[in-house]
Amino acid sequence: MVVVDKTQVFHDKIQIKQKELQPWTAQINEMQAFIDIATSERDALAKKAEALKTQCKEADEALGALREEQEVKVSITHIVLFEPQSIKWYYLVPKAEQQDQLKSERDKLKRDIQTSENKLKVMKPLY
């Protein structure tokens, strides 16, 4: 019993201190929740920044490819405009099959235009 009485005093002091610290515990829990939210937002922003870095790198690669393509097209245009003698023109002339196909497409387009013009003539009096 003597030991219990001696420890009871300390036990009572501990309970008093815990009651004194209880408002601080609530504030600490509130701040911990705030820190957890801020940490979560920071992690989300870090992921977003990493994704943006990746997208930027991909865009730079695509831009580089487009610039290379543009250089090729400029070179071809330069050759066509300023060095036509160096081009073998027979590669540019369509073959007979292609000519027939182009002619049939041209005729179809002419018919479509004529049909559209006829429809327009019919519709014109309605305006």
Residue, then its C-alpha position, 0 to 999 in steps of 0.5 A: m500500500v505504501v508504494v501505491d500511495k507514493t505513485q498515486v501522487f505522481h499519477d495525479k500530477i500526470q493527470i493534471k499536466q495532461k489536462e493542462l496540455q489538452p488544448w495544445t493537443a487539439q492545436i497540435n492535431e489541427m496543425q498536423a492535419f494542415i501539414d498533411i494537407a500541405t504535404s499532399e498538395r506539394d506531392a501533387l504539384a511535384k507530380k504535375a511539374e514532372a509531367l509538364k517537364t515530360q510534355c515539354k521534352e516531347a514538345d521540344e523533340a516534336l519541334g526539332a522534327l518539324r524544323e528538320e522537315q521544314e529544312v528538307k522542304v526548303s531545300i527541295t523548294h530551292i532546288v525546284l525554283f533555282e535548279p530545275q535542270s537538276i531535277k529529272w522531270y519524268y519523275l514528276v509526270p504522272k503515269a498513264e494509269q494515274q492520268d486516267q484516274l485523275k481524268s475520271e476524278r476531274d470529270k466526277l468533280k465537274r459533274d458534282i459542280q454542275t449538279s450543285e449549280n443546277k440545285l442553286k438555280v432551282m433554289k435561287p427563286l426561293y430567295 
